[in-house]
């Protein structure tokens, strides 16, 4: 049985890519199950009703990632 969950996209930050079926890899700020929002990278259907597996990052994790990307 699938576990129920909720989400709210608080801020759409960037579209990273889009495939032929219209699904987009997006970088957003998302609140999962009413918790504080986290940075999120995942594939989304055009209507945001379906999503693929993704990666969520806290403010601290995004800060570390930003520092490493800046040094590349």
Biopython code that builds the backbone (N, CA, C, O; Angstrom):
import numpy as np
from Bio.PDB.StructureBuilder import StructureBuilder

atoms = [
    (1, "UNK", "N", (0.839, -1.181, 0.000)),
    (1, "UNK", "CA", (0.000, 0.000, 0.000)),
    (1, "UNK", "C", (0.883, 1.243, 0.000)),
    (1, "UNK", "O", (1.829, 1.335, 0.783)),
    (2, "UNK", "N", (0.579, 2.192, -0.870)),
    (2, "UNK", "CA", (1.361, 3.414, -0.983)),
    (2, "UNK", "C", (1.132, 4.304, 0.234)),
    (2, "UNK", "O", (0.007, 4.461, 0.707)),
    (3, "UNK", "N", (2.213, 4.876, 0.725)),
    (3, "UNK", "CA", (2.151, 5.780, 1.863)),
    (3, "UNK", "C", (1.720, 7.162, 1.386)),
    (3, "UNK", "O", (2.266, 7.682, 0.412)),
    (4, "UNK", "N", (0.750, 7.757, 2.063)),
    (4, "UNK", "CA", (0.272, 9.093, 1.697)),
    (4, "UNK", "C", (1.290, 10.155, 2.115)),
    (4, "UNK", "O", (1.908, 10.049, 3.174)),
    (5, "UNK", "N", (1.453, 11.156, 1.292)),
    (5, "UNK", "CA", (2.313, 12.283, 1.629)),
    (5, "UNK", "C", (1.780, 13.514, 0.914)),
    (5, "UNK", "O", (0.978, 13.417, -0.015)),
    (6, "UNK", "N", (2.241, 14.665, 1.363)),
    (6, "UNK", "CA", (1.832, 15.913, 0.722)),
    (6, "UNK", "C", (3.082, 16.726, 0.396)),
    (6, "UNK", "O", (4.146, 16.537, 0.984)),
    (7, "UNK", "N", (2.917, 17.619, -0.545)),
    (7, "UNK", "CA", (4.022, 18.502, -0.906)),
    (7, "UNK", "C", (3.459, 19.824, -1.402)),
    (7, "UNK", "O", (2.340, 19.896, -1.911)),
    (8, "UNK", "N", (4.258, 20.860, -1.240)),
    (8, "UNK", "CA", (3.912, 22.176, -1.779)),
    (8, "UNK", "C", (5.194, 22.799, -2.309)),
    (8, "UNK", "O", (6.168, 22.967, -1.575)),
    (9, "UNK", "N", (5.180, 23.138, -3.589)),
    (9, "UNK", "CA", (6.322, 23.823, -4.172)),
    (9, "UNK", "C", (6.233, 25.283, -3.740)),
    (9, "UNK", "O", (5.359, 26.026, -4.186)),
    (10, "UNK", "N", (7.146, 25.676, -2.870)),
    (10, "UNK", "CA", (7.139, 27.024, -2.305)),
    (10, "UNK", "C", (7.742, 28.043, -3.275)),
    (10, "UNK", "O", (7.294, 29.187, -3.353)),
    (11, "UNK", "N", (8.766, 27.605, -4.010)),
    (11, "UNK", "CA", (9.429, 28.499, -4.963)),
    (11, "UNK", "C", (10.016, 27.670, -6.090)),
    (11, "UNK", "O", (10.741, 26.706, -5.842)),
    (12, "UNK", "N", (9.711, 28.038, -7.322)),
    (12, "UNK", "CA", (10.315, 27.405, -8.489)),
    (12, "UNK", "C", (11.573, 28.195, -8.827)),
    (12, "UNK", "O", (11.493, 29.339, -9.273)),
    (13, "UNK", "N", (12.731, 27.583, -8.615)),
    (13, "UNK", "CA", (13.998, 28.294, -8.763)),
    (13, "UNK", "C", (14.545, 28.205, -10.179)),
    (13, "UNK", "O", (14.921, 29.221, -10.764)),
    (14, "UNK", "N", (14.593, 26.975, -10.746)),
    (14, "UNK", "CA", (15.170, 26.822, -12.087)),
    (14, "UNK", "C", (14.687, 25.533, -12.742)),
    (14, "UNK", "O", (14.454, 24.525, -12.076)),
    (15, "UNK", "N", (14.544, 25.591, -14.053)),
    (15, "UNK", "CA", (14.316, 24.397, -14.863)),
    (15, "UNK", "C", (15.673, 24.023, -15.434)),
    (15, "UNK", "O", (16.286, 24.808, -16.157)),
    (16, "UNK", "N", (16.145, 22.813, -15.107)),
    (16, "UNK", "CA", (17.477, 22.386, -15.527)),
    (16, "UNK", "C", (17.469, 21.722, -16.892)),
    (16, "UNK", "O", (18.431, 21.847, -17.650)),
    (17, "UNK", "N", (16.375, 21.006, -17.217)),
    (17, "UNK", "CA", (16.245, 20.368, -18.521)),
    (17, "UNK", "C", (14.807, 19.926, -18.714)),
    (17, "UNK", "O", (14.015, 19.911, -17.771)),
    (18, "UNK", "N", (14.475, 19.561, -19.960)),
    (18, "UNK", "CA", (13.135, 19.064, -20.281)),
    (18, "UNK", "C", (13.267, 17.955, -21.313)),
    (18, "UNK", "O", (14.035, 18.077, -22.267)),
    (19, "UNK", "N", (12.509, 16.858, -21.120)),
    (19, "UNK", "CA", (12.578, 15.762, -22.090)),
    (19, "UNK", "C", (11.451, 15.869, -23.112)),
    (19, "UNK", "O", (10.618, 16.772, -23.027)),
    (20, "UNK", "N", (11.421, 14.962, -24.065)),
    (20, "UNK", "CA", (10.459, 15.012, -25.165)),
    (20, "UNK", "C", (9.006, 14.858, -24.696)),
    (20, "UNK", "O", (8.084, 15.308, -25.376)),
    (21, "UNK", "N", (8.805, 14.226, -23.544)),
    (21, "UNK", "CA", (7.448, 14.037, -23.026)),
    (21, "UNK", "C", (6.984, 15.200, -22.151)),
    (21, "UNK", "O", (5.879, 15.170, -21.610)),
    (22, "UNK", "N", (7.824, 16.219, -22.013)),
    (22, "UNK", "CA", (7.452, 17.402, -21.243)),
    (22, "UNK", "C", (7.839, 17.364, -19.775)),
    (22, "UNK", "O", (7.626, 18.339, -19.053)),
    (23, "UNK", "N", (8.409, 16.244, -19.322)),
    (23, "UNK", "CA", (8.877, 16.176, -17.944)),
    (23, "UNK", "C", (10.117, 17.061, -17.816)),
    (23, "UNK", "O", (10.976, 17.073, -18.698)),
    (24, "UNK", "N", (10.199, 17.799, -16.710)),
    (24, "UNK", "CA", (11.312, 18.722, -16.512)),
    (24, "UNK", "C", (12.073, 18.386, -15.240)),
    (24, "UNK", "O", (11.478, 18.072, -14.209)),
    (25, "UNK", "N", (13.385, 18.455, -15.325)),
    (25, "UNK", "CA", (14.224, 18.366, -14.129)),
    (25, "UNK", "C", (14.267, 19.777, -13.563)),
    (25, "UNK", "O", (14.737, 20.709, -14.215)),
    (26, "UNK", "N", (13.764, 19.920, -12.325)),
    (26, "UNK", "CA", (13.620, 21.241, -11.722)),
    (26, "UNK", "C", (14.383, 21.344, -10.407)),
    (26, "UNK", "O", (14.573, 20.360, -9.691)),
    (27, "UNK", "N", (14.812, 22.568, -10.114)),
    (27, "UNK", "CA", (15.424, 22.924, -8.837)),
    (27, "UNK", "C", (14.426, 23.835, -8.146)),
    (27, "UNK", "O", (14.197, 24.962, -8.585)),
    (28, "UNK", "N", (13.826, 23.343, -7.054)),
    (28, "UNK", "CA", (12.757, 24.070, -6.372)),
    (28, "UNK", "C", (12.978, 24.063, -4.869)),
    (28, "UNK", "O", (13.830, 23.341, -4.351)),
    (29, "UNK", "N", (12.198, 24.877, -4.186)),
    (29, "UNK", "CA", (12.103, 24.855, -2.732)),
    (29, "UNK", "C", (10.761, 24.208, -2.419)),
    (29, "UNK", "O", (9.715, 24.757, -2.764)),
    (30, "UNK", "N", (10.779, 23.030, -1.760)),
    (30, "UNK", "CA", (9.573, 22.229, -1.574)),
    (30, "UNK", "C", (9.375, 21.898, -0.101)),
    (30, "UNK", "O", (10.319, 21.530, 0.598)),
    (31, "UNK", "N", (8.136, 22.034, 0.359)),
    (31, "UNK", "CA", (7.750, 21.591, 1.691)),
    (31, "UNK", "C", (7.111, 20.216, 1.553)),
    (31, "UNK", "O", (6.121, 20.058, 0.839)),
    (32, "UNK", "N", (7.674, 19.220, 2.236)),
    (32, "UNK", "CA", (7.154, 17.856, 2.211)),
    (32, "UNK", "C", (6.429, 17.586, 3.518)),
    (32, "UNK", "O", (6.989, 17.784, 4.596)),
    (33, "UNK", "N", (5.180, 17.134, 3.425)),
    (33, "UNK", "CA", (4.376, 16.768, 4.597)),
    (33, "UNK", "C", (4.280, 17.887, 5.624)),
    (33, "UNK", "O", (4.257, 17.633, 6.828)),
    (34, "UNK", "N", (4.224, 19.125, 5.146)),
    (34, "UNK", "CA", (4.065, 20.271, 6.039)),
    (34, "UNK", "C", (5.313, 20.670, 6.798)),
    (34, "UNK", "O", (5.257, 21.549, 7.658)),
    (35, "UNK", "N", (6.441, 20.040, 6.496)),
    (35, "UNK", "CA", (7.703, 20.372, 7.157)),
    (35, "UNK", "C", (8.329, 21.607, 6.521)),
    (35, "UNK", "O", (7.913, 22.027, 5.441)),
    (36, "UNK", "N", (9.339, 22.199, 7.189)),
    (36, "UNK", "CA", (10.021, 23.352, 6.592)),
    (36, "UNK", "C", (10.544, 22.987, 5.200)),
    (36, "UNK", "O", (10.985, 21.858, 4.982)),
    (37, "UNK", "N", (10.499, 23.925, 4.269)),
    (37, "UNK", "CA", (10.920, 23.629, 2.894)),
    (37, "UNK", "C", (12.403, 23.303, 2.797)),
    (37, "UNK", "O", (13.225, 23.798, 3.569)),
    (38, "UNK", "N", (12.719, 22.447, 1.818)),
    (38, "UNK", "CA", (14.098, 22.074, 1.503)),
    (38, "UNK", "C", (14.323, 22.287, 0.014)),
    (38, "UNK", "O", (13.383, 22.277, -0.780)),
    (39, "UNK", "N", (15.576, 22.479, -0.345)),
    (39, "UNK", "CA", (15.932, 22.558, -1.750)),
    (39, "UNK", "C", (15.767, 21.175, -2.348)),
    (39, "UNK", "O", (16.088, 20.177, -1.703)),
    (40, "UNK", "N", (15.268, 21.103, -3.578)),
    (40, "UNK", "CA", (14.862, 19.838, -4.160)),
    (40, "UNK", "C", (15.199, 19.811, -5.645)),
    (40, "UNK", "O", (14.901, 20.759, -6.372)),
    (41, "UNK", "N", (15.821, 18.720, -6.095)),
    (41, "UNK", "CA", (16.104, 18.504, -7.517)),
    (41, "UNK", "C", (15.451, 17.186, -7.900)),
    (41, "UNK", "O", (15.777, 16.140, -7.338)),
    (42, "UNK", "N", (14.509, 17.234, -8.877)),
    (42, "UNK", "CA", (13.844, 16.013, -9.342)),
    (42, "UNK", "C", (13.125, 16.290, -10.648)),
    (42, "UNK", "O", (12.961, 17.441, -11.053)),
    (43, "UNK", "N", (12.693, 15.206, -11.308)),
    (43, "UNK", "CA", (11.886, 15.313, -12.516)),
    (43, "UNK", "C", (10.423, 15.481, -12.115)),
    (43, "UNK", "O", (9.937, 14.815, -11.202)),
    (44, "UNK", "N", (9.729, 16.385, -12.816)),
    (44, "UNK", "CA", (8.313, 16.651, -12.581)),
    (44, "UNK", "C", (7.547, 16.546, -13.888)),
    (44, "UNK", "O", (8.032, 16.948, -14.945)),
    (45, "UNK", "N", (6.337, 15.996, -13.796)),
    (45, "UNK", "CA", (5.413, 16.014, -14.933)),
    (45, "UNK", "C", (5.014, 17.463, -15.189)),
    (45, "UNK", "O", (5.148, 18.301, -14.297)),
    (46, "UNK", "N", (4.523, 17.777, -16.393)),
    (46, "UNK", "CA", (4.184, 19.164, -16.717)),
    (46, "UNK", "C", (3.207, 19.821, -15.741)),
    (46, "UNK", "O", (3.280, 21.031, -15.531)),
    (47, "UNK", "N", (2.301, 19.057, -15.145)),
    (47, "UNK", "CA", (1.305, 19.636, -14.230)),
    (47, "UNK", "C", (1.716, 19.560, -12.758)),
    (47, "UNK", "O", (0.933, 19.927, -11.882)),
    (48, "UNK", "N", (2.921, 19.093, -12.478)),
    (48, "UNK", "CA", (3.434, 18.892, -11.113)),
    (48, "UNK", "C", (2.606, 17.904, -10.301)),
    (48, "UNK", "O", (2.695, 17.888, -9.073)),
    (49, "UNK", "N", (1.797, 17.073, -10.974)),
    (49, "UNK", "CA", (0.997, 16.068, -10.265)),
    (49, "UNK", "C", (1.772, 14.770, -10.052)),
    (49, "UNK", "O", (1.459, 13.998, -9.146)),
    (50, "UNK", "N", (2.780, 14.532, -10.882)),
    (50, "UNK", "CA", (3.620, 13.342, -10.754)),
    (50, "UNK", "C", (5.066, 13.788, -10.694)),
    (50, "UNK", "O", (5.441, 14.832, -11.229)),
    (51, "UNK", "N", (5.877, 12.965, -10.024)),
    (51, "UNK", "CA", (7.290, 13.299, -9.879)),
    (51, "UNK", "C", (8.126, 12.040, -9.916)),
    (51, "UNK", "O", (7.638, 10.942, -9.647)),
    (52, "UNK", "N", (9.389, 12.211, -10.253)),
    (52, "UNK", "CA", (10.337, 11.118, -10.189)),
    (52, "UNK", "C", (11.098, 11.168, -8.873)),
    (52, "UNK", "O", (10.870, 12.051, -8.046)),
    (53, "UNK", "N", (11.994, 10.222, -8.687)),
    (53, "UNK", "CA", (12.841, 10.252, -7.500)),
    (53, "UNK", "C", (13.757, 11.458, -7.590)),
    (53, "UNK", "O", (14.139, 11.891, -8.677)),
    (54, "UNK", "N", (14.096, 11.983, -6.441)),
    (54, "UNK", "CA", (14.915, 13.178, -6.450)),
    (54, "UNK", "C", (15.831, 13.267, -5.252)),
    (54, "UNK", "O", (16.047, 12.295, -4.528)),
    (55, "UNK", "N", (16.356, 14.447, -5.066)),
    (55, "UNK", "CA", (17.318, 14.738, -4.021)),
    (55, "UNK", "C", (16.864, 15.984, -3.286)),
    (55, "UNK", "O", (16.556, 16.997, -3.915)),
    (56, "UNK", "N", (16.819, 15.925, -1.956)),
    (56, "UNK", "CA", (16.496, 17.116, -1.171)),
    (56, "UNK", "C", (17.719, 17.528, -0.365)),
    (56, "UNK", "O", (18.486, 16.683, 0.096)),
    (57, "UNK", "N", (17.890, 18.824, -0.203)),
    (57, "UNK", "CA", (19.038, 19.372, 0.509)),
    (57, "UNK", "C", (18.579, 20.430, 1.509)),
    (57, "UNK", "O", (17.718, 21.252, 1.199)),
    (58, "UNK", "N", (19.157, 20.407, 2.709)),
    (58, "UNK", "CA", (18.883, 21.431, 3.708)),
    (58, "UNK", "C", (19.629, 22.710, 3.335)),
    (58, "UNK", "O", (20.439, 22.713, 2.408)),
    (59, "UNK", "N", (19.356, 23.788, 4.053)),
    (59, "UNK", "CA", (20.085, 25.040, 3.820)),
    (59, "UNK", "C", (21.584, 24.840, 4.012)),
    (59, "UNK", "O", (22.386, 25.376, 3.248)),
    (60, "UNK", "N", (21.964, 24.069, 5.031)),
    (60, "UNK", "CA", (23.382, 23.829, 5.299)),
    (60, "UNK", "C", (24.017, 23.032, 4.154)),
    (60, "UNK", "O", (25.130, 23.339, 3.726)),
    (61, "UNK", "N", (23.314, 22.014, 3.661)),
    (61, "UNK", "CA", (23.850, 21.194, 2.570)),
    (61, "UNK", "C", (23.979, 21.995, 1.282)),
    (61, "UNK", "O", (24.953, 21.832, 0.546)),
    (62, "UNK", "N", (23.005, 22.859, 1.003)),
    (62, "UNK", "CA", (23.081, 23.660, -0.232)),
    (62, "UNK", "C", (24.231, 24.663, -0.140)),
    (62, "UNK", "O", (24.850, 24.986, -1.153)),
    (63, "UNK", "N", (24.522, 25.158, 1.068)),
    (63, "UNK", "CA", (25.642, 26.082, 1.258)),
    (63, "UNK", "C", (26.965, 25.384, 0.972)),
    (63, "UNK", "O", (27.835, 25.947, 0.307)),
    (64, "UNK", "N", (27.123, 24.153, 1.474)),
    (64, "UNK", "CA", (28.343, 23.380, 1.215)),
    (64, "UNK", "C", (28.473, 23.092, -0.277)),
    (64, "UNK", "O", (29.555, 23.245, -0.843)),
    (65, "UNK", "N", (27.385, 22.678, -0.916)),
    (65, "UNK", "CA", (27.409, 22.398, -2.348)),
    (65, "UNK", "C", (27.786, 23.647, -3.143)),
    (65, "UNK", "O", (28.593, 23.580, -4.070)),
    (66, "UNK", "N", (27.209, 24.764, -2.781)),
    (66, "UNK", "CA", (27.500, 26.032, -3.468)),
    (66, "UNK", "C", (28.989, 26.371, -3.386)),
    (66, "UNK", "O", (29.585, 26.805, -4.371)),
    (67, "UNK", "N", (29.580, 26.173, -2.226)),
    (67, "UNK", "CA", (31.011, 26.461, -2.060)),
    (67, "UNK", "C", (31.859, 25.555, -2.946)),
    (67, "UNK", "O", (32.833, 26.006, -3.548)),
    (68, "UNK", "N", (31.494, 24.287, -3.025)),
    (68, "UNK", "CA", (32.256, 23.356, -3.862)),
    (68, "UNK", "C", (32.079, 23.663, -5.352)),
    (68, "UNK", "O", (33.034, 23.563, -6.121)),
    (69, "UNK", "N", (30.879, 24.031, -5.756)),
    (69, "UNK", "CA", (30.643, 24.372, -7.162)),
    (69, "UNK", "C", (31.389, 25.645, -7.538)),
    (69, "UNK", "O", (31.892, 25.768, -8.655)),
    (70, "UNK", "N", (31.459, 26.589, -6.607)),
    (70, "UNK", "CA", (32.146, 27.846, -6.871)),
    (70, "UNK", "C", (33.634, 27.601, -7.149)),
    (70, "UNK", "O", (34.249, 28.320, -7.935)),
    (71, "UNK", "N", (34.203, 26.587, -6.503)),
    (71, "UNK", "CA", (35.629, 26.285, -6.665)),
    (71, "UNK", "C", (35.949, 25.465, -7.901)),
    (71, "UNK", "O", (37.121, 25.201, -8.170)),
    (72, "UNK", "N", (34.946, 25.055, -8.659)),
    (72, "UNK", "CA", (35.183, 24.221, -9.844)),
    (72, "UNK", "C", (35.685, 25.063, -11.003)),
    (72, "UNK", "O", (35.939, 24.534, -12.085)),
]
sb = StructureBuilder()
sb.init_structure("model")
sb.init_model(0)
sb.init_chain("A")
sb.init_seg("    ")
for serial, (resi, resn, name, xyz) in enumerate(atoms, 1):
    if name == "N":
        sb.init_residue(resn, " ", resi, " ")
    sb.init_atom(name, np.array(xyz, "f"), 0.0, 1.0, " ", f" {name:<3s}", serial, name[0])
structure = sb.get_structure()
